[in-house]
Amino acid sequence: MNSPGTPVIGIDIGSTQIRGVVAFISPRREVSMVCHSTFASNGIQRGKIVSHAELTLAIRRVLDSLTAQYGRSVEDVIVSLPVSGIGFTHSTGFCISSSDSGQITEQDRQESVRKSKQIIKPADVSILHVLPYDYLVDAHPVVNPVGQDGRHLETKCHIVYGLSSAVLAVSQIFRDLGKRMVGLVYDPLAEAQVVTTNQERDKGVVVFHIGGRFSRLSVFYRQQLVWSYVFPVGGDTVTADIAAVLGISFSEAERLKLGYADLGAITPDPLASRLTVTLLSGEREQVTRHQLSLIAHSRMDELTTLILSKLPSEYSQLPMVISGGGSGIGGVMNMVMKYYPKVLRVGPPDSLNMTSKDYRLLTAVGLVFYGMSVGAILPPLARPDSLWKRIITKMI
């Protein structure tokens, strides 16, 4: 398939699935996803790399599938890091300007950000992102310190770190597979690029991601990630409950959960449709959608209240977007709204031109957007005065 622009691969290494996309970036920073592939996250358990060889094979299968669909190999990849070992802290960097102009310079800003990285951390930890979100010049808050009159700059940063062993392992895998890794990203930074708008991230928004084995809360303000939380429970817990109660396989329970469960259908309905399921014994049995929904509701209600209780009170008035594979359960928005009424939507905004409804691909696509936003990926022949004037995402 031939398209004008720069081809890039986004690889989302999740706790249950590895998802990859080939995307094209045009000179006008338009992004088109041309193919995608998904395989099980072999070699990863509870978000931790337990087998380098199995993970390499799983990633190779994704890349081989993308190459077969696209028709040729793509060199550049941008990747999300497995979630185990991911941590967060806030740090402040101080800088006294040496400029003769009496104003804060870009060099001063960069120096204060660099100093914020001087934190005490374990030996097996690498800093992934240093995200400045607040500035004070001579103790006065400013949005952008560069050009402000003053000598003392204070920069508050949100720092995301991960296990050095995981960073080295993932980097080595892509080197061995002949790829050039242009970035290693904490995945909510990527996902937010496509599930929230620029205006929402500027004014403040909470992203509630319900993954397979992990759920996350992320707060964005002034375009930056300012607070994060990872909870080691996700939609797979709901699937496991359905499988245990009904006596069916995990895969059969997952099919029922995403296809028929409705978190709002917990009132008995004598007219409710019945579903035929295959038991572990091989026998066939019928269950009502009410029974299925009641099981899912109990666990999702517990998960929702636990996670939302971790959100600091200063962010509790911000609007929320729900995302992740677990957000595909019917009625999830109404359930979350019982505890957090400021929910805007589930999934991406209407402005995202999306013909595929598989929201589980959003992080892989968002990786390409994030790579552009930080300059790790550049469109072909891009002119500085044209950057970010137009972004259109087309997904097939």
C-alpha positions in Angstrom: 0.0 0.0 0.0 1.6 3.3 -1.1 0.8 6.6 0.7 2.8 9.8 0.7 4.5 10.6 4.0 6.7 9.0 6.7 5.7 5.5 7.9 6.0 4.8 11.6 5.1 1.8 13.7 3.4 2.3 17.1 3.7 -0.7 19.5 1.6 -0.8 22.6 3.0 -3.5 25.0 0.1 -4.2 27.2 -0.4 -6.6 30.1 -2.5 -8.9 28.0 -2.1 -7.9 24.4 0.6 -6.4 22.2 -1.0 -4.1 19.6 0.8 -2.5 16.7 -0.1 -0.1 13.9 1.6 1.2 10.8 0.7 4.9 10.5 1.7 7.5 7.9 2.6 11.1 8.8 2.0 13.6 6.0 3.9 16.9 5.6 0.9 18.6 7.2 1.1 16.4 10.2 -1.9 14.4 9.2 -1.9 10.8 10.5 -3.4 7.8 8.7 -3.4 4.3 10.2 -3.1 1.9 7.3 -3.0 -1.5 9.1 -2.8 -3.0 12.6 -2.0 -6.3 14.3 -2.6 -7.8 17.8 -1.1 -10.8 19.6 -1.0 -12.1 23.2 1.6 -10.6 25.5 3.6 -13.7 25.8 6.6 -13.3 28.2 4.7 -10.8 30.4 3.0 -11.6 33.6 1.1 -8.9 35.6 2.9 -6.3 33.5 6.4 -7.6 34.2 8.7 -9.1 31.7 9.4 -12.7 32.7 10.7 -14.2 29.5 12.9 -12.1 27.1 12.7 -14.8 24.4 8.9 -15.2 24.5 8.3 -11.4 24.5 10.7 -11.1 21.5 8.8 -13.8 19.6 5.4 -12.1 20.4 6.7 -8.7 19.2 8.2 -10.3 16.1 4.8 -11.8 15.3 3.2 -8.4 15.5 5.9 -6.8 13.3 5.8 -9.6 10.8 2.0 -9.3 10.5 2.3 -5.5 9.9 5.0 -6.0 7.3 2.9 -8.6 5.5 -0.2 -6.3 5.5 1.8 -3.1 4.5 4.0 -4.8 2.0 7.4 -3.7 3.3 9.3 -3.3 6.5 9.2 0.0 8.5 12.3 0.9 10.4 11.1 3.5 13.0 9.0 2.3 16.0 7.7 4.1 19.1 6.9 1.9 22.0 5.0 1.9 25.3 6.8 0.3 28.3 5.2 -2.6 30.3 3.5 -1.2 33.3 5.1 -3.2 36.1 7.7 -1.0 38.0 6.2 2.2 36.6 6.3 4.9 39.4 5.8 8.6 39.8 7.1 11.5 41.9 7.0 15.2 41.9 10.2 17.3 42.0 11.1 20.9 41.8 14.1 22.3 40.0 15.6 25.7 40.9 17.7 28.0 38.7 19.2 31.5 39.1 19.3 33.1 35.7 22.7 34.2 34.4 21.2 36.3 31.6 22.4 39.9 31.3 18.9 40.9 30.1 17.3 40.3 33.5 14.8 37.9 31.9 14.4 34.2 32.1 15.8 32.4 29.0 15.0 29.0 27.4 18.4 27.9 28.7 17.3 28.8 32.2 14.1 26.8 31.8 16.0 23.7 30.6 18.5 24.0 33.4 15.7 24.1 36.0 14.0 21.0 34.4 17.4 19.2 34.4 17.9 19.9 38.1 14.4 18.5 38.9 15.7 15.1 37.8 18.1 15.1 40.8 16.0 12.8 42.9 16.8 9.8 45.1 15.8 6.6 43.4 16.6 2.9 43.5 19.5 1.7 41.3 17.2 -0.3 39.0 15.1 2.7 38.0 15.4 4.9 34.9 13.6 8.2 34.5 11.3 8.0 31.4 9.6 11.4 31.4 10.2 14.8 33.2 7.1 16.8 32.6 7.2 20.4 33.7 3.7 21.7 34.6 4.1 24.8 36.8 6.6 27.7 36.9 7.4 30.4 39.4 9.5 33.4 38.5 10.7 35.3 41.6 7.9 33.4 43.5 5.2 34.6 41.1 3.4 31.9 39.1 3.6 32.1 35.3 2.4 30.0 32.4 5.6 30.3 30.4 8.7 31.6 32.2 10.7 32.4 29.0 11.0 36.2 28.5 9.6 37.0 32.0 11.5 39.6 34.0 13.2 37.9 37.0 16.2 36.0 38.3 14.9 33.0 40.2 13.1 30.3 38.4 11.3 27.4 40.1 9.9 24.6 37.9 7.6 21.9 39.2 7.8 18.6 37.4 5.9 15.3 37.3 8.4 12.5 36.9 7.6 9.1 35.5 10.1 6.3 36.0 10.4 2.6 35.1 12.6 -0.4 35.8 16.0 0.0 34.1 15.9 -3.8 33.4 12.6 -3.4 31.5 13.9 -0.4 29.5 17.1 -2.3 28.5 15.1 -5.4 27.7 12.6 -3.7 25.4 15.4 -1.6 23.7 17.4 -4.7 23.1 14.5 -6.6 21.6 13.9 -3.9 19.0 17.6 -3.6 18.2 17.7 -7.4 17.7 14.7 -7.2 15.4 16.4 -4.5 13.3 14.2 -1.6 14.3 15.1 1.9 15.3 13.3 2.8 18.5 12.6 6.5 18.4 10.8 6.6 21.8 9.8 4.7 24.9 6.6 6.1 26.4 4.4 5.8 29.5 1.2 4.8 27.6 -1.3 7.2 29.1 0.7 10.1 27.6 0.1 8.5 24.2 -3.5 7.5 24.7 -4.4 11.0 25.9 -3.4 12.3 22.5 -6.4 10.7 20.9 -9.0 10.3 23.7 -8.9 13.9 24.8 -8.8 17.2 22.8 -6.1 19.9 23.1 -8.6 22.1 24.8 -9.5 19.5 27.4 -5.9 18.8 28.2 -5.3 22.5 28.5 -8.2 23.3 30.8 -7.8 20.1 32.8 -9.2 16.5 32.3 -9.0 13.2 34.1 -8.5 10.0 32.0 -9.8 6.8 33.6 -8.3 3.9 31.7 -9.7 0.4 32.4 -7.2 -2.1 31.1 -7.1 -5.8 31.2 -5.0 -6.3 34.3 -4.3 -2.7 35.3 -6.4 0.4 35.5 -5.0 4.0 35.6 -6.0 7.5 36.5 -4.2 10.3 34.7 -4.7 14.1 35.2 -3.8 16.5 32.5 -3.6 20.3 32.8 -2.0 22.9 30.6 -1.3 20.1 28.1 0.8 18.2 30.6 0.4 15.1 32.7 0.4 16.4 36.3 -0.7 13.4 38.4 -0.9 9.6 37.8 -2.0 6.4 39.6 -1.8 2.8 38.6 -4.1 0.2 40.1 -3.3 -3.5 39.7 -6.8 -4.6 38.8 -8.7 -4.3 35.5 -11.4 -5.8 33.3 -9.9 -9.3 33.5 -11.1 -9.5 37.1 -14.7 -9.2 35.8 -14.0 -11.9 33.2 -12.6 -14.2 35.8 -15.7 -13.7 38.0 -18.0 -14.6 35.1 -15.9 -17.7 34.3 -15.9 -18.9 37.9 -19.6 -18.3 38.6 -20.9 -19.8 35.3 -18.3 -22.6 35.1 -17.0 -21.6 31.7 -13.6 -20.8 30.1 -12.0 -17.4 30.4 -12.2 -16.8 26.7 -16.0 -17.7 26.7 -16.5 -15.3 29.7 -14.6 -12.5 27.9 -16.8 -13.0 24.8 -20.0 -12.7 27.0 -18.7 -9.8 28.9 -18.0 -7.6 25.9 -20.8 -8.8 23.8 -23.8 -9.1 26.2 -23.0 -7.7 29.7 -24.8 -4.5 30.7 -23.9 -2.9 34.0 -27.2 -1.2 34.2 -29.3 -4.4 33.6 -29.3 -5.6 37.2 -33.1 -5.7 37.7 -34.7 -9.1 37.0 -36.5 -9.1 33.7 -38.7 -12.2 32.8 -38.5 -11.2 29.2 -34.7 -10.9 29.1 -33.0 -12.9 26.3 -31.2 -16.1 27.2 -27.7 -16.9 26.1 -26.3 -20.4 25.4 -22.9 -21.0 26.9 -20.5 -24.0 26.8 -19.5 -25.2 30.2 -16.0 -26.5 31.1 -17.6 -30.0 31.1 -18.6 -29.5 27.5 -22.3 -29.4 28.2 -24.4 -26.5 26.9 -26.5 -24.3 29.3 -28.5 -21.2 29.1 -28.0 -18.0 31.2 -29.9 -14.8 31.2 -28.3 -11.4 30.4 -29.5 -10.4 33.8 -27.4 -13.1 35.5 -24.4 -12.1 33.4 -24.8 -8.4 34.1 -25.3 -8.9 37.8 -21.9 -10.7 38.0 -20.2 -8.0 36.0 -21.9 -5.2 37.9 -20.7 -6.4 41.3 -17.0 -6.5 40.4 -17.0 -3.3 38.3 -18.7 -1.4 41.1 -16.0 -2.4 43.5 -13.2 -1.6 41.0 -14.7 1.8 40.2 -15.1 3.0 43.8 -11.6 1.8 44.8 -9.9 3.6 41.9 -11.8 6.8 42.1 -11.1 7.1 45.8 -7.4 7.6 44.9 -8.1 10.8 42.9 -6.9 13.8 44.9 -9.7 16.2 45.9 -8.1 19.1 44.0 -8.8 17.3 40.8 -12.3 16.1 41.6 -14.0 18.9 39.8 -12.4 18.2 36.4 -14.3 16.4 33.6 -13.4 12.8 32.9 -13.0 10.6 29.9 -13.2 6.8 30.2 -10.9 4.6 28.0 -9.3 1.2 27.7 -10.5 -2.2 26.6 -12.6 -2.5 29.8 -14.6 0.6 28.8 -16.3 -1.6 26.2 -18.5 -3.2 28.8 -22.1 -2.0 28.3 -23.3 0.6 30.8 -19.8 1.5 32.1 -20.3 5.2 31.7 -23.5 5.3 33.8 -21.8 3.2 36.5 -18.8 5.6 36.8 -21.2 8.6 36.8 -22.8 7.2 40.0 -19.6 8.2 41.7 -18.2 10.8 39.4 -21.0 12.7 37.6 -18.6 14.8 35.4 -17.9 12.1 32.8 -17.8 13.5 29.3 -17.7 10.3 27.3 -16.3 6.8 26.7 -13.5 6.7 24.1 -12.3 9.4 21.7 -14.1 12.7 20.9 -16.4 12.9 17.8 -13.7 15.0 16.1 -11.6 11.9 15.8 -12.6 10.5 12.4 -12.7 6.8 13.4 -14.3 4.1 11.4 -13.0 1.3 13.6 -14.6 1.0 17.0 -11.8 -1.0 18.5 -10.7 1.5 21.2 -8.0 -0.9 22.3 -5.9 0.4 19.4 -5.9 4.0 20.6 -2.7 3.8 22.6 -0.8 2.4 19.6 -2.0 5.2 17.4 -1.5 7.8 20.2 2.1 6.8 20.4 2.6 8.3 16.9 0.9 11.5 17.9 3.0 11.8 21.1 6.2 11.2 19.1 5.3 14.1 16.9 4.4 16.3 19.9 7.8 15.9 21.5 9.8 16.0 18.2 10.8 12.4 18.2 9.0 11.9 14.9 9.1 14.6 12.2 6.8 14.8 9.2 8.6 14.9 5.8 9.6 18.4 4.6 7.7 20.0 7.5 8.0 23.8 7.8 8.2 25.2 11.3 5.4 27.6 10.6 3.0 24.8 9.6 3.5 22.5 12.6 0.3 21.5 14.4 -1.9 23.7 12.2 -3.9 20.6 11.1 -4.2 17.2 12.6 -6.6 14.7 11.1 -6.6 11.1 12.2 -8.1 8.5 9.9 -8.4 4.9 11.1 -9.5 2.0 9.0 
